[in-house]
Amino acid sequence: MVTVELAVAIPALLIVLAMVLGGVSLGIDQVRCVDAARLAARAVARGDPASTAIATATRAAPGGARVALSSGGGRVTTTVGVRREVLGVGFDVSATSVADLEADP
């Protein structure tokens, strides 16, 4: 009887563990996207070239992330996103940051 219960419990525990680890991985990717978007928006707001801001965001973002910049109305908006799969289910993780462009002194 114990063998049957163990044979059912172990795969169930492994699935739960995989789900928890996948969730933690998605959370880490979310934080990295937030940081990357913030860094890029701040760099452009300071007056750095867009290519430098994108390179900075790419270094801070999770692997395979997309970085998009747009500006207008005295503001710059940066979006960083990445697609991840956890147990065969796809998730889009992204973050957006907005910064006011700094005026030249």
Residue pairs with C-beta under 8 A, 6 or more apart in sequence:
15 87
18 86
18 87
19 86
19 87
22 86
22 87
23 86
25 84
25 86
26 84
26 86
26 91
26 93
28 62
29 62
29 82
29 84
29 93
30 93
30 95
32 60
32 61
32 62
32 65
33 61
33 62
33 65
33 80
33 81
33 82
33 93
33 94
33 95
34 95
34 97
35 60
36 56
36 57
36 58
36 60
36 61
36 65
36 67
36 80
36 95
37 57
37 78
37 79
37 80
37 95
37 96
37 97
38 78
38 97
39 53
39 56
39 57
39 60
40 53
40 54
40 56
40 57
40 67
40 69
40 78
40 80
40 97
41 53
41 76
41 77
41 78
41 97
41 98
41 99
42 97
42 99
43 52
43 53
43 56
44 50
44 53
44 69
44 71
44 76
44 78
44 99
44 101
45 76
45 99
45 100
45 101
45 102
46 102
47 102
47 104
50 69
53 69
53 78
54 67
54 69
57 65
57 67
57 78
57 80
58 65
58 67
61 67
61 80
61 82
62 82
62 84
62 93
63 82
64 82
64 83
65 80
65 81
65 82
66 79
66 80
66 81
66 82
67 78
67 79
67 80
68 78
68 79
68 80
69 76
69 77
69 78
70 76
70 77
71 77
71 101
74 100
74 101
75 98
75 99
75 100
75 101
76 98
76 99
76 101
77 96
77 97
77 98
78 96
78 97
78 98
78 99
79 94
79 95
79 96
80 94
80 95
80 96
81 92
81 93
81 94
81 95
82 92
82 93
82 94
83 90
83 91
83 92
83 93
84 90
84 91
84 93
85 91
